[in-house]
């Protein structure tokens, strides 16, 4: 599961050659008209070949990455769809979306989303969501909806349905007769969210169809394990072999999505949009397989939960690996920057990635900040500090040398600890209020209870 850096080195060597052969950088006068965000729910970066995974789960995504900018060190701001997607679409901290009236999960009125801004700027805005949490109209998993504001089209017909459904609906909305406005497309795929059940027609390569005796394991359902951990229910007897089978099925789901990804690219190409589009490939969070005692997601801020892929194709910009730490918070300012829309008046917390994309460097380093439940984390790309608000405890990891976060180095890396703690303290004061740890814990516990009541969390 650990990214193998030699593969990234090989990617970088190939991208450098392509850069040398390219005709030059981004031409502002030929600014791409269309913006496409492909979000794959629950996708860990370290399960893609281009991020060093030993299995060939993602040949098509890998090929796309070799033609694009691969951000090797990107993290989401939460490990749960709500509020990670809220953060992605608004460039605001996840804590801002907790404690909404009536337990609402969507984007509150008064917080501008990228869809609203782009629609005001003359864009046609289309969303297709496979996750019922990310919904415009109320449903059992999200009784208040709240994600559709600013979208002219918000399709919910693919909730819990595989990638082929999202592709089919996207193809239907790529062009609108007599409408020459630029397009903003948000395509949210539910693969590989649990239960891990690739379609019947998918040819399995990693998980056999026989295997474990436990029925829930064969069905790709980790929920009984979660119920044992979080609800104290009797242990159903899952073994390491069973856990491996669940992990194998997760990989099969990734492989299935990967087989469908070229269909979306083909649809964009056939509609005459691909060459004139910035295309972002990312995820809202990852998935745990007991690496740190947890299963599924929505629990922690370890990298198995928050280190996500970020691959960006910008027409006219040569492919390469970007090693600087970046955040999903940065996507909205980046896309608006390239769309030529002034962002100075918006209260974004992220910054445009354009300087990194076009110049390869920045004067001011970015810190990666994340929050989930009562955990907060801050990383500079080398070291990562985790803080648990309720107990007051800290852990520090050298994620460059120890990507699986197994060894706490706080005692010997005091300077890094103090620097990251100061950054975290300032961030928490700015986004959650001075001395607001108690209130943050209360809101986090309320949000967790809400997701449990909706059956989204054990």
Phi, psi and omega per residue, in radians:
X1 nan -0.228 -3.076
X2 -1.458 2.373 3.098
X3 -1.121 2.323 -3.128
X4 -1.745 1.925 -2.990
X5 -1.043 -0.512 3.086
X6 -0.998 -0.565 3.112
X7 -1.184 -0.698 3.080
X8 -1.132 -0.621 3.101
X9 -1.106 -0.735 3.114
X10 -1.117 -0.745 3.099
X11 -1.017 -0.781 -3.125
X12 -1.075 -0.707 3.134
X13 -1.090 -0.755 3.130
X14 -1.165 -0.703 -3.139
X15 -1.157 -0.618 3.108
X16 -1.093 -0.707 3.108
X17 -1.120 -0.751 3.109
X18 -1.096 -0.642 3.101
X19 -1.075 -0.743 -3.133
X20 -1.116 -0.546 -3.105
X21 -1.558 -0.182 -3.033
X22 -1.277 2.872 -3.059
X23 -1.549 0.023 3.095
X24 2.382 -3.045 -3.052
X25 -1.576 -2.852 -3.065
X26 -1.249 2.329 3.133
X27 -1.746 1.905 -3.081
X28 -1.066 -0.532 -3.127
X29 -1.209 -0.413 3.136
X30 -1.863 0.723 -3.069
X31 -0.964 2.259 3.125
X32 -0.991 2.415 -3.116
X33 -1.434 -0.534 -2.958
X34 -1.925 2.577 -3.135
X35 -2.217 2.184 -3.098
X36 -2.198 2.171 3.056
X37 -1.983 2.053 3.061
X38 -1.823 1.968 3.140
X39 -1.966 2.148 3.135
X40 -1.839 1.950 -3.040
X41 -1.088 2.329 2.960
X42 1.211 0.479 -3.067
X43 -1.722 1.958 3.042
X44 -1.280 2.451 3.086
X45 -1.091 -0.677 -3.011
X46 -1.338 0.119 3.021
X47 -1.823 0.191 3.052
X48 -1.876 2.461 -3.122
X49 -1.002 -0.686 -3.072
X50 -1.200 -0.301 3.039
X51 -1.733 0.213 2.988
X52 1.804 0.115 -3.130
X53 -1.220 2.438 -3.064
X54 -1.306 -0.382 3.099
X55 -1.510 2.630 -3.141
X56 -1.561 1.144 -3.108
X57 -1.395 -0.364 -2.862
X58 -2.477 0.895 -3.096
X59 -1.045 -0.591 -3.102
X60 -1.353 -0.707 3.035
X61 -1.113 -0.695 3.124
X62 -1.068 -0.726 3.129
X63 -1.121 -0.727 3.076
X64 -1.068 -0.715 -3.130
X65 -1.099 -0.621 -3.126
X66 -1.217 -0.213 3.069
X67 -1.827 0.175 -2.957
X68 -2.380 -3.020 3.020
X69 -1.634 2.084 3.115
X70 -1.732 1.977 3.075
X71 -1.528 1.886 -2.998
X72 -1.366 -0.219 -2.999
X73 -2.409 1.212 -3.104
X74 -2.040 2.477 3.112
X75 -2.329 2.548 3.020
X76 -1.422 2.952 -3.073
X77 -1.719 -0.035 3.052
X78 -2.758 2.834 -3.110
X79 -1.888 0.442 3.123
X80 -2.421 2.518 -3.115
X81 -0.930 -0.855 2.891
X82 -1.698 2.079 0.268
X83 -1.913 0.315 -3.092
X84 -1.041 -0.781 -3.131
X85 -1.132 -0.662 3.066
X86 -0.962 -0.778 -3.132
X87 -1.139 -0.735 -3.141
X88 -1.076 -0.750 -3.038
X89 -1.433 -0.167 -3.086
X90 -2.200 -0.234 -3.035
X91 1.021 0.730 3.093
X92 -2.215 2.729 -3.090
X93 -1.110 2.474 3.128
X94 -0.986 -0.592 -3.091
X95 -1.047 -0.432 -3.117
X96 -1.111 -0.413 -3.016
X97 -1.716 0.003 3.094
X98 -1.486 2.651 3.058
X99 1.265 0.497 3.093
X100 -1.252 2.645 3.123
X101 -0.972 2.363 3.118
X102 1.241 0.218 -3.133
X103 1.217 0.437 -3.105
X104 -1.076 2.595 -3.116
X105 -1.905 -0.346 -3.020
X106 -1.318 -2.883 -3.138
X107 -1.541 2.078 -3.061
X108 -1.136 2.653 2.999
X109 -0.998 2.474 3.116
X110 1.643 -0.209 3.043
X111 -1.862 1.884 -3.042
X112 -1.194 2.389 3.061
X113 -1.811 2.848 -3.137
X114 -1.053 -0.592 -3.138
X115 -1.123 -0.754 3.119
X116 -1.095 -0.781 -3.091
X117 -1.136 -0.775 -3.129
X118 -1.194 -0.645 3.116
X119 -1.119 -0.728 3.059
X120 -1.093 -0.526 3.140
X121 -1.480 0.130 3.043
X122 1.728 0.239 3.135
X123 -1.605 2.623 2.902
X124 -1.525 2.237 -2.967
X125 -2.057 2.166 -3.066
X126 -2.304 2.325 3.052
X127 -2.226 2.438 2.991
X128 -2.239 2.095 -3.052
X129 -2.053 2.235 3.025
X130 -1.606 -0.141 -3.108
X131 -1.845 2.144 -3.099
X132 -1.176 -0.282 2.997
X133 -1.119 -0.750 3.141
X134 -1.498 1.490 -3.004
X135 -2.329 2.658 3.041
X136 -1.580 -0.760 -3.133
X137 -1.769 2.632 -3.118
X138 -1.060 2.544 3.053
X139 -2.619 -3.102 -3.033
X140 -1.114 -0.640 -3.132
X141 -1.437 -0.443 3.115
X142 -2.426 1.538 -3.036
X143 -1.175 -0.144 -3.115
X144 -2.042 -0.069 -3.103
X145 1.037 -2.378 2.974
X146 1.802 0.148 3.123
X147 -1.844 -0.026 -2.981
X148 -1.575 -0.158 -3.054
X149 -1.037 2.258 3.133
X150 1.656 -0.259 3.116
X151 -1.637 2.221 3.037
X152 -1.241 -0.617 3.074
X153 -2.161 2.221 3.031
X154 -2.326 1.692 -3.068
X155 -1.515 2.279 3.113
X156 -2.045 0.190 -3.062
X157 -1.281 -0.159 -3.128
X158 -1.834 0.271 3.107
X159 -0.968 2.205 3.140
X160 1.108 0.238 -3.135
X161 -1.836 2.671 -3.006
X162 -1.250 3.069 -2.980
X163 -0.981 -0.603 -3.113
X164 -1.008 -0.584 3.122
X165 -1.158 -0.825 3.140
X166 -1.050 -0.740 3.114
X167 -1.060 -0.776 -3.093
X168 -1.091 -0.774 -3.136
X169 -1.221 -0.687 3.113
X170 -1.033 -0.786 -3.134
X171 -0.986 -0.627 -3.116
X172 -1.167 -0.473 -3.009
X173 -1.949 0.108 -3.096
X174 -1.181 -0.612 3.111
X175 -2.146 2.519 3.062
X176 -2.223 2.150 -3.050
X177 -0.930 2.194 3.082
X178 1.350 0.127 -3.103
X179 -2.032 1.920 -3.103
X180 -1.802 0.291 3.095
X181 -1.171 2.649 3.033
X182 -1.131 2.749 -3.044
X183 -1.913 2.366 2.856
X184 -1.950 2.054 -3.138
X185 -2.028 2.210 3.021
X186 -1.986 1.927 -3.106
X187 -1.973 1.943 -3.055
X188 -1.884 1.881 -3.124
X189 -1.604 2.436 -3.116
X190 -1.517 -0.387 3.060
X191 -1.107 2.399 0.037
X192 -1.851 0.717 3.092
X193 -1.004 2.569 3.089
X194 -1.192 2.726 -0.066
X195 -1.186 2.518 -3.060
X196 -1.446 1.605 -3.073
X197 -2.360 1.508 3.077
X198 -1.092 2.655 -3.132
X199 -0.959 2.692 -3.087
X200 -0.994 -0.618 -3.078
X201 -1.350 -0.170 3.131
X202 -1.224 2.247 3.127
X203 -1.426 2.011 -3.078
X204 -1.304 2.456 3.093
X205 -2.158 -0.296 -3.013
X206 -2.062 -0.539 -3.084
X207 -2.120 2.091 3.110
X208 -1.203 2.735 -3.122
X209 -1.373 -0.347 3.066
X210 -1.500 -1.974 2.969
X211 1.429 -2.352 -2.935
X212 -1.021 2.643 3.126
X213 -1.370 -0.516 -3.092
X214 -1.196 2.172 -3.049
X215 -1.101 -0.726 -3.104
X216 -1.127 -0.532 3.087
X217 -1.221 -0.772 3.108
X218 -1.067 -0.551 3.125
X219 -1.401 -0.060 3.141
X220 1.274 0.527 -3.063
X221 -1.924 1.872 3.119
X222 -1.439 0.016 -3.032
X223 -1.027 -0.753 3.116
X224 -1.035 -0.564 3.064
X225 -1.180 -0.738 3.105
X226 -1.084 -0.672 -3.137
X227 -1.134 -0.597 3.073
X228 -1.169 -0.754 -3.093
X229 -1.241 -0.810 -2.929
X230 -1.770 -0.354 -3.121
X231 -1.990 -0.066 3.127
X232 1.239 0.379 3.137
X233 -1.336 2.786 -3.092
X234 -0.972 2.448 3.110
X235 -1.129 2.211 -3.111
X236 -1.469 0.045 3.041
X237 1.507 0.368 3.109
X238 -1.157 2.376 -3.114
X239 -1.883 2.989 3.039
X240 -0.978 -0.553 3.090
X241 -1.144 -0.709 3.096
X242 -1.117 -0.758 3.123
X243 -1.084 -0.689 3.108
X244 -1.093 -0.656 3.124
X245 -1.143 -0.736 3.076
X246 -1.049 -0.748 3.121
X247 -1.123 -0.661 3.100
X248 -1.125 -0.707 3.105
X249 -1.151 -0.631 3.037
X250 -1.014 -0.769 3.090
X251 -1.107 -0.633 3.095
X252 -1.101 -0.681 3.097
X253 -1.098 -0.699 3.092
X254 -1.106 -0.771 3.137
X255 -1.093 -0.660 3.089
X256 -1.105 -0.856 3.096
X257 -0.974 -0.783 -3.113
X258 -1.010 -0.638 3.125
X259 -1.171 -0.406 -3.121
X260 -1.647 -0.322 -3.081
X261 -0.999 -0.731 3.118
X262 -1.059 -0.440 3.129
X263 -1.150 -0.675 3.083
X264 -1.161 -0.776 3.123
X265 -1.070 -0.699 3.130
X266 -1.127 -0.707 3.126
X267 -1.109 -0.725 3.095
X268 -1.113 -0.710 -3.137
X269 -1.146 -0.792 -3.118
X270 -1.135 -0.519 3.108
X271 -1.424 -0.011 -3.136
X272 1.294 0.425 -3.050
X273 -1.879 -0.470 -2.924
X274 -1.064 -0.793 -3.061
X275 -1.279 -0.183 -3.123
X276 -2.019 0.494 -3.057
X277 -2.266 2.490 2.824
X278 -1.512 2.215 -3.109
X279 -2.083 2.153 3.137
X280 -1.906 2.271 3.069
X281 -2.024 2.124 -3.089
X282 -2.676 -3.024 3.096
X283 -2.490 2.764 3.136
X284 -1.458 -0.501 3.135
X285 -3.004 3.138 3.121
X286 -1.856 -2.545 -3.081
X287 -2.677 2.477 3.139
X288 -1.780 2.464 3.030
X289 -2.233 0.911 3.111
X290 1.181 0.313 3.075
X291 -1.024 -0.617 3.140
X292 -2.205 0.537 3.096
X293 1.489 0.124 -3.110
X294 -2.118 2.761 3.112
X295 -2.246 2.669 -3.112
X296 1.148 -2.320 -3.078
X297 -2.580 -2.986 -3.141
X298 1.322 0.266 -3.045
X299 -2.062 -0.670 -2.923
X300 -2.293 3.085 3.027
X301 -2.131 0.417 2.977
X302 -1.203 2.777 -3.050
X303 -1.141 -0.435 3.045
X304 -1.068 -0.382 3.131
X305 -1.762 -0.470 -3.006
X306 -2.171 -0.134 3.096
X307 -1.489 1.967 -2.966
X308 -2.133 2.740 3.089
X309 -1.224 2.588 2.948
X310 -2.505 1.964 -3.132
X311 -2.232 2.216 -3.039
X312 -2.252 2.159 3.067
X313 -1.816 2.056 3.111
X314 -2.044 2.046 3.138
X315 -0.941 2.313 3.123
X316 1.534 -0.131 3.117
X317 -1.844 2.203 -3.083
X318 -1.197 2.584 3.127
X319 -1.219 2.567 3.037
X320 -2.979 2.967 3.039
X321 -1.611 2.318 3.047
X322 -1.891 2.017 -3.042
X323 -1.595 -0.269 -3.106
X324 -1.084 2.530 3.106
X325 -1.175 2.323 3.115
X326 -2.365 3.046 -3.013
X327 -2.414 2.677 3.010
X328 -1.063 -0.454 3.054
X329 -0.986 -0.411 -3.037
X330 -1.463 -0.133 -3.028
X331 -1.182 -0.811 -3.110
X332 -1.061 -0.895 3.104
X333 -1.035 -0.595 -3.140
X334 -1.155 -0.862 -3.098
X335 -1.147 -0.695 3.113
X336 -1.186 -0.609 3.080
X337 -1.035 -0.874 -3.138
X338 -1.199 -0.463 3.095
X339 -1.368 -0.111 3.127
X340 1.357 0.410 -3.125
X341 -1.764 2.188 -3.121
X342 -1.127 2.292 -3.078
X343 -1.971 0.014 -3.030
X344 -1.035 -0.522 -3.081
X345 -1.497 -0.029 -3.087
X346 -1.755 2.516 -3.069
X347 -1.490 0.867 -3.121
X348 -1.217 2.550 3.055
X349 -1.690 -0.362 3.082
X350 -1.524 3.003 3.102
X351 -2.232 2.631 3.123
X352 -1.039 2.424 3.073
X353 -1.493 0.052 -3.047
X354 -1.023 -0.721 3.086
X355 -1.046 -0.685 3.090
X356 -1.170 -0.700 -3.103
X357 -1.166 -0.764 -3.004
X358 -1.691 -0.509 -3.089
X359 -1.945 -0.292 3.088
X360 1.391 0.094 -3.131
X361 -2.780 2.895 3.098
X362 -2.442 2.675 3.094
X363 -1.351 -0.630 -3.021
X364 -1.921 2.045 -3.116
X365 -1.173 2.656 3.079
X366 -1.776 2.436 3.006
X367 -1.796 2.418 3.122
X368 -1.602 2.120 -3.037
X369 -2.085 2.383 -3.126
X370 -2.504 2.649 3.081
X371 -2.500 2.397 3.042
X372 -2.692 2.238 -3.072
X373 0.938 -2.204 -3.124
X374 -1.718 0.209 -3.137
X375 -1.758 2.503 3.013
X376 -2.284 2.613 3.096
X377 -2.479 2.647 3.069
X378 -2.407 2.336 3.137
X379 -2.393 2.549 3.031
X380 -1.835 0.200 -3.099
X381 1.666 -0.452 3.084
X382 -1.824 -0.946 3.117
X383 -1.914 2.626 3.130
X384 -2.346 2.192 -3.133
X385 -1.831 2.244 3.072
X386 -1.982 2.368 -3.118
X387 -2.261 2.292 3.067
X388 -1.805 2.020 -2.991
X389 -1.121 -0.658 -3.013
X390 -1.205 -0.776 -3.107
X391 -1.580 -0.338 -3.067
X392 1.394 0.108 -3.054
X393 -1.396 2.616 3.083
X394 -2.130 2.604 2.965
X395 -2.334 2.497 3.119
X396 -2.208 2.308 -3.134
X397 -2.203 2.477 2.985
X398 -1.572 1.559 -2.994
X399 -1.269 -0.283 3.056
X400 -1.263 -0.758 -3.137
X401 -1.550 -0.420 -3.035
X402 -2.332 1.212 -3.027
X403 -1.118 -0.340 3.114
X404 -1.546 0.032 3.040
X405 0.941 1.054 -3.112
X406 -1.815 -0.359 -3.028
X407 -2.160 2.063 3.102
X408 -1.352 2.090 -3.091
X409 -1.891 0.313 -3.069
X410 -0.988 -0.715 -3.053
X411 -1.130 -0.558 -3.076
X412 -1.794 -0.140 -3.128
X413 -2.079 1.030 -3.041
X414 -1.155 -0.646 -3.121
X415 -1.109 -0.795 3.108
X416 -1.124 -0.674 3.107
X417 -1.028 -0.874 -3.096
X418 -1.138 -0.680 3.138
X419 -1.123 -0.799 -3.125
X420 -1.240 -0.584 3.097
X421 -1.148 -0.706 3.089
X422 -1.072 -0.745 3.110
X423 -1.095 -0.774 3.131
X424 -1.112 -0.764 -3.130
X425 -1.049 -0.765 3.126
X426 -1.131 -0.715 3.133
X427 -1.120 -0.787 -3.140
X428 -1.129 -0.685 3.105
X429 -1.108 -0.671 -3.104
X430 -1.267 -0.667 -3.004
X431 -1.790 -0.454 -3.090
X432 -2.127 -0.169 3.092
X433 1.762 2.571 3.099
X434 -1.064 2.272 3.080
X435 1.052 0.527 -3.041
X436 -1.726 0.375 -3.082
X437 -0.996 -0.755 -3.124
X438 -1.086 -0.758 3.117
X439 -1.158 -0.669 3.117
X440 -1.121 -0.712 3.091
X441 -1.086 -0.769 -3.128
X442 -1.057 -0.815 -3.131
X443 -1.144 -0.682 3.126
X444 -1.114 -0.731 -3.133
X445 -1.207 -0.604 3.074
X446 -1.147 -0.746 3.124
X447 -1.112 -0.702 3.119
X448 -1.127 -0.739 3.116
X449 -1.110 -0.643 3.124
X450 -1.122 -0.791 3.139
X451 -1.163 -0.603 3.068
X452 -1.141 -0.753 -3.131
X453 -1.103 -0.525 3.133
X454 -1.467 -0.047 -3.129
X455 1.360 0.210 -3.121
X456 -1.532 -0.344 -3.050
X457 -2.412 2.438 3.133
X458 -1.483 nan nan
